[in-house]
């Protein structure tokens, strides 16, 4: 079997302006085609036109070429070796950032292809399958500024069947701790003691001193973790959030490869790596990061706010992961989030989602939806 082409499909919701922090209203689907008529499927949470350029770029020199130039004509079965080759032959302009995003998509598609060739789900190929269903969590925002608004926001998650709910910090929280405490107390009282609550501080705090006064509040109301407390470049600032009895997560806002996560473990002292499989380097690099985290006594909770393609990849990983962790379940209202694949992943009454059992990722594109949202 040989790779014959790498196809990039850019999708965009009509009228979407990109003026809010939500990547679910456009998409970049990647297909790896072979001479035996079998194709691997993936998506990437990045800038679609940039990913297309990285895939399609002609050879500049031996360590600066597009992914298609590297892979066409190669045997797709050697997934891990092809990852290393892509990383090496893009090292002059890559190594981190968008090039790793593009490699991630191709890698996921290669794993999907491997599963299809072997007629096995990825949950059984990535490692020893440990579980058939994964507890889901979802993000609801904005939380609101009154107790009634908080309850209504939380209800959006509860109505989906979620047993784990992540709220998002607002910048005003640091200015009025009494008001913040009241809002957080309302959230906890509304869900009761058995629903897990987490908080995402993404972009709310620019320095540690802005977020540290809130940590006792999160501790007192039994928060499962505090996510993305600071911009990623402030690794030393991340370390200041230790010692409050609440696990600290990070990485979902842009870390790529296990190399960056090692630094965040060692300097930032985070407890939970939160890699996006479509950005960290795909399933190959996610497995490498998982092994490193296990040796350090750290956790891995995958990020995912795109479509059912990413949910399928995360379910496959979490099903064989050495720890029973939660699945991020996007609550976006974007049609691309829910309709891009023919398959759906409903939340069961106990808050869990079933791991796909079809070959590879176990999902397929809905061609009508692709044509409806195709940008290029």
NUNUVEX-698518 format. One record per residue: x, y, z of N, C-alpha, C in turn; residue in one letter. Coordinates in pm, whole numbers, padded with zeros to 5 digits, always signed. Layout:
# NUNUVEX-698518
XYZXYZXYZA/...
# end
This chain:
# NUNUVEX-698518
+00084-00120+00000+00000+00000+00000+00088+00125+00000X/+00051+00224-00080+00126+00348-00089+00033+00469-00071X/+00086+00575-00014+00013+00701-00003+00015+00769-00139X/-00102+00808-00187-00111+00874-00318-00139+01023-00308X/-00200+01067-00198-00234+01208-00187-00272+01241-00043X/-00256+01367-00006-00307+01420+00120-00401+01534+00084X/-00528+01518+00115-00630+01615+00079-00667+01701+00201X/-00673+01830+00180-00711+01925+00284-00843+01991+00244X/-00940+01985+00333-01071+02046+00309-01094+02154+00413X/-01111+02277+00368-01139+02388+00459-01290+02408+00470X/-01339+02415+00592-01482+02433+00619-01503+02558+00704X/-01615+02626+00679-01643+02747+00756-01793+02772+00760X/-01842+02804+00880-01982+02838+00897-02009+02974+00831X/-02110+02984+00743-02140+03112+00678-02163+03223+00780X/-02099+03336+00754-02114+03451+00842-02020+03452+00962X/-01944+03345+00982-01854+03340+01097-01741+03440+01078X/-01720+03528+01177-01619+03633+01168-01494+03603+01249X/-01500+03500+01335-01383+03468+01417-01355+03569+01526X/-01455+03642+01570-01433+03748+01668-01446+03701+01812X/-01477+03574+01833-01477+03519+01969-01386+03398+01974X/-01347+03360+02096-01250+03253+02117-01322+03118+02108X/-01351+03075+01985-01423+02949+01965-01384+02894+01828X/-01312+02782+01828-01263+02725+01704-01355+02624+01640X/-01479+02616+01684-01568+02512+01633-01652+02557+01514X/-01637+02683+01473-01719+02735+01363-01646+02731+01228X/-01519+02692+01228-01452+02655+01105-01376+02526+01133X/-01324+02465+01030-01256+02337+01050-01161+02311+00935X/-01070+02220+00959-00975+02176+00857-00970+02024+00863X/-01030+01961+00764-01034+01815+00756-00920+01768+00667X/-00853+01663+00710-00740+01608+00634-00767+01462+00603X/-00745+01425+00479-00764+01287+00434-00634+01237+00372X/-00586+01123+00417-00470+01058+00357-00522+00945+00268X/-00499+00957+00138-00549+00861+00041-00440+00761+00002X/-00482+00641-00034-00387+00537-00074-00427+00475-00207X/-00333+00397-00263-00358+00334-00393-00451+00213-00383X/-00494+00178-00262-00589+00068-00246-00730+00118-00215X/-00750+00249-00231-00884+00305-00214-00926+00324-00070X/-00838+00306+00025-00868+00327+00166-00808+00462+00209X/-00885+00540+00280-00838+00672+00322-00849+00687+00473X/-00755+00760+00530-00759+00793+00672-00812+00933+00692X/-00885+00954+00800-00955+01079+00827-00902+01146+00953X/-00896+01280+00949-00857+01356+01068-00908+01499+01054X/-00894+01575+01161-00919+01719+01159-00814+01785+01245X/-00804+01917+01234-00705+01988+01315-00765+02120+01362X/-00742+02152+01488-00790+02276+01548-00683+02382+01530X/-00678+02439+01409-00577+02538+01375-00632+02627+01265X/-00550+02708+01204-00594+02794+01094-00594+02711+00966X/-00709+02682+00908-00716+02590+00794-00624+02626+00678X/-00619+02754+00639-00536+02792+00525-00388+02770+00553X/-00348+02785+00678-00208+02761+00714-00176+02612+00705X/-00268+02529+00753-00248+02385+00745-00238+02341+00599X/-00324+02395+00514-00317+02362+00372-00179+02396+00315X/-00127+02513+00349+00003+02555+00298+00114+02460+00343X/+00107+02416+00468+00211+02325+00520+00203+02189+00453X/+00083+02142+00425+00066+02013+00357+00111+02023+00212X/+00073+02130+00143+00094+02139-00001+00227+02198-00042X/+00302+02256+00050+00425+02327+00013+00522+02236-00062X/+00581+02285-00172+00684+02207-00241+00814+02206-00161X/+00902+02118-00201+01033+02109-00134+01110+02241-00150X/+01155+02294-00039+01247+02408-00043+01391+02357-00035X/+01415+02270+00064+01541+02195+00070+01519+02072+00156X/+01623+02002+00193+01609+01870+00254+01538+01871+00389X/+01535+01985+00458+01468+01991+00587+01364+02102+00593X/+01312+02136+00474+01204+02235+00465+01118+02200+00346X/+01018+02117+00371+00928+02075+00263+00788+02052+00320X/+00691+02046+00231+00555+02020+00273+00534+01873+00305X/+00429+01845+00380+00404+01708+00424+00369+01616+00308X/+00301+01669+00208+00267+01586+00092+00394+01543+00019X/+00489+01634+00007+00615+01601-00060+00693+01493+00016X/+00674+01489+00147+00743+01389+00229+00678+01252+00216X/+00544+01248+00211+00474+01122+00233+00422+01052+00107X/+00396+01124+00002+00342+01058-00117+00441+00952-00167X/+00389+00833-00189+00471+00720-00232+00519+00632-00118X/+00498+00676+00008+00544+00600+00124+00439+00498+00167X/+00485+00395+00237+00397+00294+00296+00334+00354+00422X/+00202+00366+00430+00139+00433+00544+00138+00351+00673X/+00176+00226+00665+00166+00139+00783+00270+00172+00890X/+00378+00239+00853+00484+00271+00949+00455+00407+01013X/+00349+00414+01091+00299+00543+01139+00401+00618+01223X/+00457+00552+01323+00551+00619+01413+00675+00666+01339X/+00725+00584+01247+00844+00622+01170+00813+00740+01078X/+00693+00744+01023+00655+00856+00938+00642+00985+01020X/+00598+00974+01145+00594+01092+01231+00735+01149+01246X/+00829+01062+01278+00967+01108+01297+01023+01169+01170X/+00985+01113+01055+01034+01167+00927+00972+01304+00900X/+00843+01318+00924+00781+01449+00906+00844+01554+00997X/+00869+01517+01121+00928+01610+01217+01067+01652+01172X/+01146+01556+01125+01283+01584+01082+01286+01671+00956X/+01205+01637+00857+01212+01703+00728+01137+01837+00723X/+01076+01875+00835+01020+02009+00848+01091+02090+00957X/+01200+02037+01010+01262+02096+01129+01317+02235+01106X/+01347+02270+00982+01403+02402+00954+01302+02513+00977X/+01174+02483+00953+01070+02584+00973+00962+02538+01071X/+00980+02422+01129+00878+02365+01214+00922+02346+01358X/+00915+02222+01403+00949+02180+01539+00843+02214+01642X/+00770+02322+01625+00664+02361+01717+00552+02429+01638X/+00446+02467+01706+00343+02549+01645+00266+02483+01532X/+00236+02561+01428+00144+02518+01323+00194+02397+01246X/+00323+02382+01230+00374+02263+01160+00339+02137+01238X/+00349+02143+01369+00309+02027+01450+00159+02005+01441X/+00080+02111+01429-00064+02096+01409-00090+02015+01281X/-00020+02051+01173-00039+01980+01047+00007+01835+01058X/+00120+01813+01122+00167+01676+01144+00066+01598+01227X/+00004+01665+01324-00096+01599+01408-00209+01543+01323X/-00261+01624+01232-00373+01581+01149-00334+01463+01062X/-00218+01472+00999-00174+01361+00914-00152+01235+00997X/-00095+01251+01115-00071+01136+01203-00202+01068+01243X/-00302+01147+01282-00432+01090+01320-00492+01015+01201X/-00482+01075+01082-00535+01009+00963-00462+00877+00936X/-00331+00874+00961-00255+00750+00941-00297+00643+01041X/-00325+00683+01164-00374+00587+01264-00514+00536+01225X/-00599+00626+01177-00731+00585+01130-00717+00485+01017X/-00626+00511+00927-00599+00421+00815-00550+00285+00865X/-00462+00286+00963-00412+00160+01020-00526+00078+01077X/-00616+00143+01149-00730+00071+01205-00820+00013+01098X/-00842+00089+00992-00926+00039+00883-00862-00081+00813X/-00732-00075+00792-00662-00187+00728-00670-00312+00814X/-00655-00295+00946-00659-00409+01038-00801-00446+01079X/-00899-00362+01039-01039-00382+01074-01058-00388+01226X/-00990-00296+01296-00999-00288+01441-01017-00142+01484X/-01089-00118+01593-01098+00019+01645-00965+00063+01705X/-00939+00192+01699-00812+00242+01752-00797+00218+01901X/-00907+00209+01973-00898+00181+02117-00831+00048+02145X/-00829-00041+02048-00764-00172+02065-00626-00176+02000X/-00594-00074+01922-00465-00070+01853-00364+00018+01927X/-00413+00127+01988-00323+00218+02058-00260+00156+02180X/-00329+00060+02242-00280-00005+02363-00383-00107+02408X/-00370-00152+02531-00466-00249+02585-00591-00174+02631X/-00703-00206+02572-00827-00137+02605-00867-00164+02749X/-00896-00057+02823-00928-00066+02965-01075-00043+02997X/-01144+00029+02907-01282+00069+02938-01359+00094+02808X/-01490+00073+02813-01577+00089+02696-01652+00221+02695X/-01657+00289+02808-01732+00413+02819-01653+00512+02904X/-01662+00640+02867-01582+00742+02932-01673+00853+02986X/-01648+00894+03112-01724+01003+03171-01693+01134+03099X/-01796+01208+03062-01779+01331+02985-01787+01455+03073X/-01713+01560+03032-01731+01690+03095-01748+01795+02984X/-01819+01901+03017-01841+02007+02919-01828+02144+02982X/-01799+02242+02897-01780+02379+02942-01906+02460+02919X/-01946+02538+03020-02058+02631+03007-02009+02771+03041X/-02045+02866+02955-01999+03003+02976-02085+03100+02895X/-02088+03226+02934-02031+03282+03058-02115+03240+03178X/-02053+03232+03294-02123+03183+03411-02235+03277+03454X/-02212+03407+03441-02313+03504+03481-02267+03587+03599X/-02345+03688+03631-02309+03780+03739-02410+03782+03852X/-02514+03697+03842-02611+03686+03950-02636+03538+03977X/-02684+03503+04096-02714+03362+04124-02810+03299+04023X/-02912+03373+03980-03006+03318+03883-02937+03289+03749X/-02849+03379+03705-02775+03356+03581-02684+03235+03594X/-02622+03219+03710-02536+03102+03733-02616+02973+03721X/-02731+02970+03784-02812+02849+03781-02858+02816+03638X/-02896+02919+03563-02939+02895+03425-02823+02844+03340X/-02705+02898+03361-02588+02854+03284-02554+02709+03318X/-02551+02678+03445-02521+02541+03487-02625+02443+03432X/-02749+02486+03426-02856+02398+03375-02833+02358+03230X/-02766+02444+03151-02737+02407+03012-02652+02281+03007X/-02558+02270+03098-02475+02150+03103-02549+02030+03158X/-02628+02054+03261-02702+01943+03322-02803+01884+03225X/-02864+01969+03141-02963+01920+03045-02900+01832+02937X/-02770+01850+02912-02699+01764+02817-02670+01626+02877X/-02686+01615+03008-02656+01489+03076-02518+01486+03140X/-02451+01600+03143-02316+01605+03199-02317+01587+03350X/-02220+01507+03396-02198+01490+03539-02070+01561+03585X/-02004+01625+03489-01884+01705+03516-01899+01834+03435X/-01887+01948+03501-01910+02075+03434-01795+02170+03462X/-01745+02229+03354-01637+02328+03368-01692+02467+03343X/-01667+02556+03437-01707+02695+03420-01584+02775+03379X/-01606+02896+03333-01496+02979+03283-01485+03105+03368X/-01363+03133+03411-01339+03251+03495-01360+03379+03415X/-01414+03480+03481-01427+03613+03424-01323+03705+03488X/-01271+03802+03412-01173+03894+03472-01224+03966+03597X/-01358+03992+03604-01409+04067+03720-01402+03986+03849X/-01380+03854+03837-01373+03771+03958-01265+03819+04053X/-01153+03865+04001-01041+03903+04087-01064+04038+04156X/-01163+04112+04110-01186+04246+04163-01284+04247+04280X/-01364+04142+04293-01465+04138+04399-01476+03995+04449X/-01391+03959+04545-01385+03820+04593-01513+03778+04663X/-01580+03872+04728-01706+03837+04795-01812+03798+04692X/-01820+03874+04585-01916+03842+04478-01879+03710+04411X/-01750+03692+04386-01704+03568+04323-01737+03448+04410X/-01713+03462+04539-01743+03352+04631-01891+03318+04626X/-01976+03419+04620-02120+03397+04612-02158+03321+04485X/-02098+03357+04372-02129+03291+04246-02082+03147+04246X/-01961+03124+04297-01907+02988+04302-01989+02903+04399X/-02026+02960+04512-02110+02887+04608-02244+02848+04543X/-02301+02940+04467-02427+02911+04398-02410+02793+04302X/-02301+02794+04228-02276+02684+04133-02265+02551+04206X/-02190+02550+04315-02172+02424+04389-02304+02379+04451X/-02376+02468+04512-02503+02430+04575-02604+02383+04472X/-02600+02441+04353-02697+02404+04250-02673+02263+04198X/-02548+02224+04184-02519+02089+04129-02510+01984+04239X/-02488+02026+04363-02473+01930+04472-02332+01874+04479X/-02307+01784+04573-02170+01735+04597-02122+01631+04497X/-02212+01571+04421-02174+01458+04337-02135+01497+04195X/-02162+01620+04155-02122+01669+04022-01984+01733+04034X/-01892+01692+03946-01760+01753+03948-01766+01891+03884X/-01698+01986+03946-01684+02120+03891-01537+02150+03866X/-01508+02210+03752-01375+02258+03719-01386+02403+03677X/-01272+02472+03669-01274+02610+03622-01160+02630+03522X/-01193+02698+03413-01096+02733+03310-01071+02883+03321X/-00946+02919+03349-00912+03061+03365-00855+03121+03238X/-00869+03053+03126-00807+03097+03001-00833+03243+02972X/-00725+03320+02961-00723+03463+02926-00778+03555+03035X/-00822+03501+03149-00880+03587+03253-00772+03654+03338X/-00658+03586+03356-00551+03640+03439-00424+03651+03356X/-00357+03763+03365-00233+03782+03289-00109+03759+03375X/-00126+03759+03508-00015+03731+03598-00067+03656+03720X/+00021+03584+03787-00020+03496+03896-00093+03571+04006X/-00050+03692+04036-00108+03769+04147-00258+03797+04126X/-00303+03790+04001-00445+03814+03974-00531+03692+04005X/-00472+03574+03994-00549+03452+04014-00531+03385+04149X/-00418+03408+04212-00388+03337+04337-00490+03361+04447X/-00547+03483+04463-00645+03503+04570-00771+03418+04555X/-00797+03367+04434-00917+03286+04413-00896+03138+04446X/-00771+03097+04459-00745+02955+04478-00811+02897+04604X/-00811+02968+04719-00882+02913+04835-01032+02893+04810X/-01090+02978+04725-01232+02962+04693-01254+02831+04619X/-01170+02804+04520-01183+02680+04444-01158+02557+04532X/-01065+02572+04625-01039+02462+04719-01159+02437+04809X/-01215+02543+04864-01325+02528+04959-01450+02469+04896X/-01468+02492+04766-01586+02438+04698-01553+02316+04613X/-01441+02252+04646-01407+02120+04595-01401+02115+04442X/-01319+02203+04385-01303+02202+04240-01205+02093+04199X/-01238+02027+04089-01162+01912+04040-01028+01953+03981X/-01024+02071+03917-00897+02128+03873-00918+02275+03837X/-00807+02348+03828-00802+02483+03773-00718+02475+03647X/-00776+02520+03536-00714+02502+03404-00662+02633+03349X/-00545+02625+03284-00487+02739+03211-00486+02867+03293X/-00420+02867+03409-00424+02986+03494-00357+03108+03434X/-00259+03085+03343-00181+03196+03288-00144+03171+03142X/-00098+03274+03071-00041+03251+02939+00071+03147+02946X/+00085+03066+02844+00176+02952+02850+00323+02991+02866X/+00360+03109+02819+00500+03147+02830+00543+03175+02974X/+00448+03199+03061+00480+03226+03202+00480+03094+03280X/+00579+03013+03255+00586+02883+03322+00615+02899+03471X/+00702+02993+03506+00732+03015+03648+00607+03060+03723X/+00522+03137+03657+00397+03181+03719+00304+03065+03746X/+00301+02967+03655+00218+02848+03677+00255+02780+03809X/+00384+02775+03836+00431+02704+03956+00379+02767+04084X/+00345+02896+04081+00297+02964+04200+00159+02917+04243X/+00089+02846+04155-00046+02799+04189-00045+02665+04262X/+00074+02612+04289+00084+02490+04367+00063+02518+04516X/+00020+02416+04589+00010+02427+04734-00127+02464+04787X/-00227+02474+04699-00361+02510+04744-00456+02390+04753X/-00406+02274+04715-00490+02154+04723-00582+02134+04604X/-00561+02211+04497-00640+02197+04375-00545+02168+04259X/-00563+02059+04185-00474+02029+04072-00477+02141+03967X/-00361+02166+03908-00347+02268+03805-00323+02200+03671X/-00403+02240+03571-00387+02185+03436-00338+02292+03341X/-00277+02246+03232-00230+02343+03133-00184+02277+03005X/-00172+02360+02903-00117+02314+02776-00213+02322+02660X/-00343+02327+02688-00442+02322+02580-00442+02449+02495X/-00383+02556+02544-00383+02681+02468-00269+02692+02369X/-00196+02583+02346-00095+02592+02241+00030+02509+02255X/+00049+02434+02362+00170+02353+02372+00168+02242+02267X/+00282+02218+02206+00297+02111+02109+00417+02024+02147X/+00406+01896+02121+00509+01793+02144+00536+01770+02292X/+00589+01653+02319+00620+01618+02458+00733+01703+02513X/+00814+01762+02426+00925+01845+02473+00873+01967+02550X/+00771+02033+02497+00716+02150+02566+00644+02109+02694X/+00578+01995+02691+00509+01950+02813+00608+01910+02922X/+00722+01853+02883+00825+01822+02983+00868+01948+03056X/+00888+02056+02981+00927+02182+03043+00816+02236+03133X/+00690+02221+03088+00579+02267+03171+00566+02184+03299X/+00595+02055+03290+00597+01971+03411+00708+02018+03506X/+00827+02039+03451+00944+02064+03535+00952+02206+03586X/+00914+02303+03503+00923+02444+03543+00787+02495+03593X/+00682+02464+03518+00549+02511+03555+00482+02430+03665X/+00535+02310+03688+00486+02224+03798+00339+02184+03784X/+00285+02189+03661+00144+02153+03646+00121+02007+03685X/+00001+01979+03731-00037+01843+03771-00098+01765+03655X/-00163+01839+03563-00239+01776+03455-00196+01836+03322X/-00146+01751+03233-00123+01792+03094-00256+01785+03021X/-00287+01890+02944-00414+01895+02873-00390+01912+02722X/-00330+01812+02659-00297+01825+02516-00418+01810+02428X/-00421+01885+02319-00518+01863+02213-00453+01770+02113X/-00515+01656+02086-00456+01556+01998-00430+01612+01859X/-00508+01713+01818-00490+01771+01685-00381+01877+01683X/-00322+01907+01798-00216+02008+01804-00086+01956+01863X/-00093+01859+01953+00026+01814+02025+00121+01734+01936X/+00070+01678+01827+00150+01592+01742+00076+01466+01704X/-00055+01467+01726-00135+01350+01690-00131+01243+01796X/-00181+01126+01759-00187+01015+01854-00048+00960+01886X/+00043+00965+01791+00178+00917+01816+00244+00997+01928X/+00237+01128+01919+00300+01212+02021+00221+01211+02150X/+00090+01195+02142+00008+01186+02263+00047+01063+02345X/+00074+00953+02280+00118+00833+02351+00255+00854+02415X/+00343+00926+02348+00475+00956+02405+00461+01046+02528X/+00377+01147+02518+00351+01235+02631+00291+01158+02748X/+00201+01067+02718+00137+00986+02822+00240+00907+02901X/+00337+00848+02830+00441+00769+02898+00527+00858+02988X/+00558+00979+02941+00638+01073+03020+00562+01118+03143X/+00434+01147+03126+00351+01190+03239+00343+01081+03345X/+00327+00958+03303+00317+00848+03398+00443+00836+03482X/+00559+00850+03420+00686+00842+03493+00700+00954+03595X/+00640+01070+03565+00651+01185+03655+00538+01190+03757X/+00446+01096+03751+00332+01098+03842+00233+01206+03810X/+00224+01245+03681+00132+01348+03637+00013+01285+03565X/-00090+01365+03541-00210+01319+03472-00215+01374+03330X/-00294+01307+03246-00320+01354+03110-00471+01356+03089X/-00526+01474+03063-00668+01490+03031-00674+01564+02898X/-00717+01498+02794-00712+01556+02661-00811+01670+02641X/-00766+01770+02568-00851+01881+02528-00923+01845+02398X/-01039+01905+02372-01106+01879+02246-01231+01963+02231X/-01225+02063+02142-01342+02150+02123-01361+02171+01973X/-01378+02061+01900-01391+02070+01756-01515+01992+01713X/-01499+01876+01651-01614+01797+01605-01605+01655+01661X/-01692+01569+01613-01692+01429+01656-01567+01354+01612X/-01491+01408+01518-01365+01345+01479-01267+01350+01595X/-01254+01468+01656-01165+01481+01772-01219+01401+01890X/-01350+01402+01911-01408+01323+02020-01374+01175+02001X/-01383+01125+01878-01351+00985+01850-01205+00954+01881X/-01115+01045+01841-00972+01024+01869-00946+01023+02019X/-01009+01117+02092-00989+01122+02237-01049+01000+02306X/-01164+00953+02261-01223+00833+02319-01132+00712+02299X/-01072+00700+02181-00982+00588+02154-00862+00592+02249X/-00806+00712+02268-00692+00725+02359-00732+00696+02503X/-00840+00759+02550-00882+00745+02690-00925+00603+02723X/-00976+00529+02623-01020+00392+02648-00904+00301+02687X/-00783+00331+02638-00668+00246+02670-00570+00314+02766X/-00602+00437+02807-00511+00513+02893-00494+00445+03028X/-00378+00460+03089-00347+00392+03214-00427+00448+03333X/-00491+00564+03316-00576+00620+03422-00714+00648+03365X/-00815+00637+03449-00952+00661+03407-00979+00811+03415X/-00965+00882+03303-00981+01026+03298-01108+01064+03221X/-01144+01191+03227-01268+01238+03167-01246+01286+03024X/-01355+01282+02948-01356+01323+02808-01413+01463+02796X/-01339+01554+02730-01399+01684+02703-01504+01670+02593X/-01623+01718+02622-01738+01705+02534-01785+01845+02497X/-01750+01889+02377-01780+02025+02336-01929+02054+02342X/-01963+02167+02402-02102+02210+02410-02133+02319+02307X/-02043+02339+02211-02063+02440+02108-02195+02421+02035X/-02253+02532+01990-02376+02526+01913-02350+02523+01763X/-02223+02516+01724-02188+02510+01582-02239+02381+01517X/-02297+02393+01398-02342+02275+01325-02225+02184+01290X/-02106+02241+01266-01989+02159+01236-01954+02069+01353X/-01975+02117+01474-01948+02035+01593-02032+01908+01592X/-02159+01918+01557-02253+01808+01575-02280+01728+01448X/-02268+01791+01330-02319+01729+01208-02212+01683+01109X/-02083+01712+01135-01980+01684+01036-01966+01535+01007X/-01987+01451+01107-01978+01306+01087-02117+01243+01091X/-02128+01129+01026-02256+01056+01028-02284+01002+01168X/-02179+00972+01242-02193+00913+01374-02214+01022+01480X/-02284+00986+01586-02306+01077+01699-02254+01010+01826X/-02226+01091+01927-02177+01037+02054-02263+01091+02168X/-02383+01037+02186-02472+01085+02291-02418+01055+02430X/-02457+01137+02525-02422+01115+02665-02529+01027+02728X/-02486+00917+02789-02581+00827+02855-02628+00886+02987X/-02726+00821+03049-02785+00872+03173-02684+00887+03286X/-02578+00807+03283-02477+00817+03389-02366+00915+03355X/-02385+00991+03247-02287+01093+03210-02171+01042+03127X/-02179+00918+03081-02068+00859+03006-02099+00851+02856X/-01992+00840+02777-02001+00830+02632-01936+00699+02588X/-02001+00628+02498-01949+00500+02452-01831+00520+02357X/-01731+00434+02371-01614+00436+02283-01653+00373+02149X/-01616+00435+02036-01654+00378+01906-01594+00240+01884X/-01669+00156+01816-01625+00018+01792-01595-00010+01645X/-01620+00088+01557-01590+00069+01417-01440+00073+01390X/-01397+00032+01272-01254+00032+01239-01194+00173+01245X/-01071+00184+01290-01004+00313+01300-01071+00403+01401X/-01092+00528+01363-01160+00622+01452-01306+00585+01472X/-01362+00514+01375-01502+00476+01386-01599+00585+01346X/-01551+00684+01271-01638+00791+01224-01615+00814+01074X/-01716+00871+01009-01708+00900+00866-01773+01034+00839X/-01724+01105+00738-01778+01237+00705-01917+01225+00645X/-02000+01324+00676-02128+01337+00608-02103+01427+00486X/-02106+01371+00366-02070+01450+00247-02159+01571+00225X/-02286+01564+00262-02375+01678+00245-02333+01795+00334X/-02289+01763+00455-02244+01868+00547-02112+01927+00498X/-02023+01842+00447-01896+01891+00392-01923+01991+00280X/-02011+01959+00188-02039+02050+00077-02111+02175+00124X/-02191+02162+00227-02263+02277+00280-02170+02381+00338X/-02061+02337+00401-01971+02429+00470-01835+02443+00403X/-01817+02382+00288-01685+02386+00224-01646+02529+00186X/-01526+02567+00231-01471+02698+00194-01373+02683+00079X/-01292+02576+00085-01198+02544-00023-01186+02394-00035X/
# end
